[in-house]
Amino acid sequence: MEFDLKDWVYPGKATEEQLQAWADEAEAGYEDHELTVVYRRGRPPLGDGPSRVVQVRLDPDLHSDLEARVESEGATASAIMREALRRYLAS
């Protein structure tokens, strides 16, 4: 069984049944490959190298428009701004 941290979801409070199941599984033993955990550090890359943080000031109307787009698309403000900047620079 391979475990990847990106797939981990907080399960809430473990029940007695779940604790017993985990204990039984541990007592049965694991193969070496089942104990290998791949840790990812930091945020996923956005390009060929490390990303830089750039701050911008937005007037209230522009910020409100951005928040509306975030809500309607389900994307992050950063992703929307990156895409808008890419399109602007490509034109």
Backbone bond lengths (Angstrom), bond angles and torsions (degrees), N, CA, C in turn:
res aa  C-N    CA-C-N  psi(-1)  N-CA   C-N-CA  omega(-1)  CA-C   N-CA-C  phi
1 M - - - 1.446 - - 1.526 108.02 -
2 E 1.332 117.55 119.01 1.458 121.41 179.69 1.514 109.55 -98.63
3 F 1.329 116.19 133.69 1.455 121.59 -177.32 1.513 108.47 -112.13
4 D 1.318 116.89 129.38 1.452 122.16 177.71 1.524 107.59 -121.06
5 L 1.326 116.81 127.27 1.458 120.27 -176.35 1.525 113.24 -58.11
6 K 1.341 117.88 -29.40 1.464 118.76 -179.32 1.523 111.83 -66.26
7 D 1.334 117.66 -20.39 1.453 121.40 179.84 1.532 112.55 -92.45
8 W 1.330 117.46 -3.39 1.447 121.14 -175.16 1.517 110.40 -74.81
9 V 1.310 116.48 134.10 1.460 123.11 175.92 1.521 107.06 -127.00
10 Y 1.334 116.83 132.45 1.450 120.06 179.36 1.515 109.32 -61.00
11 P 1.321 117.91 121.08 1.464 120.20 -174.31 1.518 114.54 -84.80
12 G 1.305 118.57 -3.83 1.454 119.81 -174.36 1.522 108.91 84.37
13 K 1.302 116.71 -159.82 1.453 120.92 -179.48 1.531 109.75 -76.11
14 A 1.324 115.41 128.46 1.473 120.25 -179.72 1.521 110.07 -72.15
15 T 1.316 115.06 139.87 1.462 120.32 176.82 1.526 109.07 -83.30
16 E 1.307 116.53 165.49 1.467 120.62 176.56 1.524 110.26 -59.92
17 E 1.334 116.78 -37.69 1.466 120.85 179.65 1.521 111.33 -63.84
18 Q 1.365 116.04 -42.08 1.459 119.48 179.33 1.519 110.76 -66.81
19 L 1.331 117.36 -41.57 1.463 120.80 178.05 1.522 110.66 -60.63
20 Q 1.325 117.20 -42.51 1.457 121.13 179.17 1.535 110.72 -65.43
21 A 1.336 116.31 -40.87 1.467 120.02 178.36 1.527 110.49 -62.23
22 W 1.331 117.58 -42.19 1.468 120.62 178.18 1.523 110.68 -65.23
23 A 1.329 116.85 -41.05 1.464 120.42 178.93 1.531 110.65 -63.44
24 D 1.320 116.94 -44.54 1.464 120.76 178.29 1.520 110.97 -60.85
25 E 1.327 116.24 -42.50 1.462 121.00 179.43 1.530 110.62 -62.84
26 A 1.328 116.40 -43.26 1.462 120.40 -179.18 1.525 111.07 -67.00
27 E 1.311 116.58 -40.42 1.463 120.20 -179.95 1.528 111.93 -67.15
28 A 1.328 116.93 -28.96 1.472 120.46 177.95 1.521 110.83 -70.98
29 G 1.326 116.82 -22.63 1.458 121.10 178.06 1.515 112.60 94.81
30 Y 1.325 114.32 162.55 1.459 121.54 -178.39 1.525 108.99 -129.62
31 E 1.306 115.68 151.99 1.457 121.23 170.76 1.528 107.27 -76.81
32 D 1.346 116.99 155.81 1.463 120.03 -179.58 1.524 112.49 -55.48
33 H 1.319 116.75 -42.68 1.467 119.15 -177.64 1.531 112.30 -66.50
34 E 1.318 118.07 -19.99 1.458 120.89 178.57 1.524 112.10 -78.78
35 L 1.315 117.16 -15.23 1.462 120.93 -177.40 1.526 112.37 -96.39
36 T 1.319 117.62 -3.15 1.455 121.41 -179.18 1.524 108.94 -80.38
37 V 1.330 115.37 125.51 1.452 121.61 178.96 1.524 107.68 -116.68
38 V 1.312 116.46 131.11 1.456 121.29 178.00 1.525 107.40 -96.14
39 Y 1.321 116.00 117.80 1.458 120.57 178.96 1.519 109.38 -99.52
40 R 1.309 115.68 134.50 1.458 121.52 175.85 1.524 106.90 -106.44
41 R 1.313 115.65 135.14 1.454 119.63 -179.74 1.514 109.95 -108.75
42 G 1.294 115.77 136.75 1.448 120.71 175.43 1.518 113.42 73.49
43 R 1.291 113.89 -168.93 1.458 120.22 -179.57 1.525 109.64 -86.43
44 P 1.324 116.71 158.34 1.458 118.31 178.44 1.528 110.35 -66.11
45 P 1.332 117.50 147.23 1.464 119.89 -178.85 1.526 111.37 -66.79
46 L 1.326 115.37 149.27 1.458 120.89 178.75 1.520 111.84 -104.68
47 G 1.305 117.33 -9.72 1.462 120.89 -177.75 1.508 109.54 -161.21
48 D 1.335 115.03 -146.62 1.457 120.49 -176.72 1.529 113.34 -80.42
49 G 1.306 117.92 -18.44 1.459 120.26 -176.61 1.511 110.64 -143.35
50 P 1.319 115.58 -169.84 1.466 119.17 -179.72 1.529 110.84 -65.07
51 S 1.311 115.71 144.63 1.462 121.22 179.32 1.520 110.11 -84.72
52 R 1.316 115.71 155.70 1.457 121.23 175.92 1.513 108.75 -115.11
53 V 1.300 116.20 146.62 1.465 122.04 177.36 1.520 107.88 -90.91
54 V 1.331 115.68 129.27 1.456 121.76 178.36 1.523 107.28 -125.52
55 Q 1.320 116.38 126.68 1.458 120.37 179.60 1.515 109.85 -93.99
56 V 1.321 116.42 142.91 1.463 121.65 175.48 1.518 108.69 -132.69
57 R 1.314 115.50 153.90 1.463 120.82 174.58 1.520 107.87 -103.29
58 L 1.322 115.86 134.18 1.459 121.57 179.40 1.525 108.97 -120.88
59 D 1.333 115.38 134.67 1.461 117.60 175.40 1.530 108.03 -70.23
60 P 1.320 118.43 161.31 1.465 121.15 -175.08 1.531 114.25 -55.18
61 D 1.348 117.62 -39.45 1.468 119.84 -179.42 1.527 111.16 -67.31
62 L 1.330 117.05 -43.44 1.463 120.75 179.39 1.523 110.43 -65.22
63 H 1.318 116.72 -40.13 1.467 120.56 178.52 1.528 110.49 -64.65
64 S 1.322 116.31 -40.69 1.464 120.51 178.28 1.525 110.93 -63.64
65 D 1.345 116.74 -41.10 1.467 120.67 177.02 1.526 110.93 -63.68
66 L 1.320 116.67 -40.12 1.466 121.07 178.33 1.525 110.46 -63.48
67 E 1.325 117.13 -45.76 1.458 120.85 179.56 1.527 111.55 -62.39
68 A 1.333 116.67 -37.13 1.468 119.81 177.12 1.521 110.66 -64.35
69 R 1.337 116.79 -40.18 1.470 120.35 179.09 1.521 110.18 -68.30
70 V 1.324 117.73 -39.08 1.471 121.64 176.01 1.522 109.60 -57.20
71 E 1.309 116.07 -47.11 1.467 121.67 -179.09 1.532 111.66 -64.24
72 S 1.320 116.54 -44.31 1.469 119.53 -175.49 1.525 112.85 -73.31
73 E 1.338 117.51 -33.18 1.466 120.46 -177.11 1.520 113.28 -96.02
74 G 1.312 116.89 -16.97 1.456 119.55 -177.37 1.516 112.29 70.10
75 A 1.321 116.67 22.19 1.464 122.04 178.99 1.524 108.43 -103.54
76 T 1.312 115.94 170.72 1.457 119.27 176.10 1.517 109.58 -85.17
77 A 1.317 116.18 157.99 1.457 120.70 176.63 1.529 109.95 -60.13
78 S 1.320 116.92 -39.45 1.470 120.44 179.55 1.517 111.45 -61.57
79 A 1.330 117.25 -44.11 1.465 120.41 -179.10 1.525 110.73 -63.87
80 I 1.328 116.95 -41.21 1.465 120.42 179.41 1.518 110.53 -65.41
81 M 1.334 117.37 -43.41 1.465 120.16 179.54 1.525 111.70 -66.21
82 R 1.340 117.55 -38.85 1.472 119.75 177.35 1.526 110.95 -61.38
83 E 1.330 116.35 -45.72 1.472 120.55 -179.48 1.520 110.51 -63.73
84 A 1.331 118.15 -43.32 1.462 121.67 179.20 1.528 110.31 -62.04
85 L 1.316 117.44 -42.01 1.462 120.95 179.71 1.524 110.91 -67.14
86 R 1.340 117.26 -40.84 1.476 120.22 176.61 1.521 110.97 -58.54
87 R 1.338 116.28 -46.52 1.470 120.01 -179.57 1.518 111.90 -64.78
88 Y 1.320 116.89 -40.99 1.456 120.85 179.50 1.533 111.04 -63.87
89 L 1.315 116.44 -45.32 1.468 120.32 -178.15 1.525 112.38 -70.57
90 A 1.341 117.08 -25.40 1.462 120.98 179.45 1.536 111.49 -80.43
91 S 1.326 117.17 -15.01 1.475 119.14 -176.50 1.521 111.61 -85.79
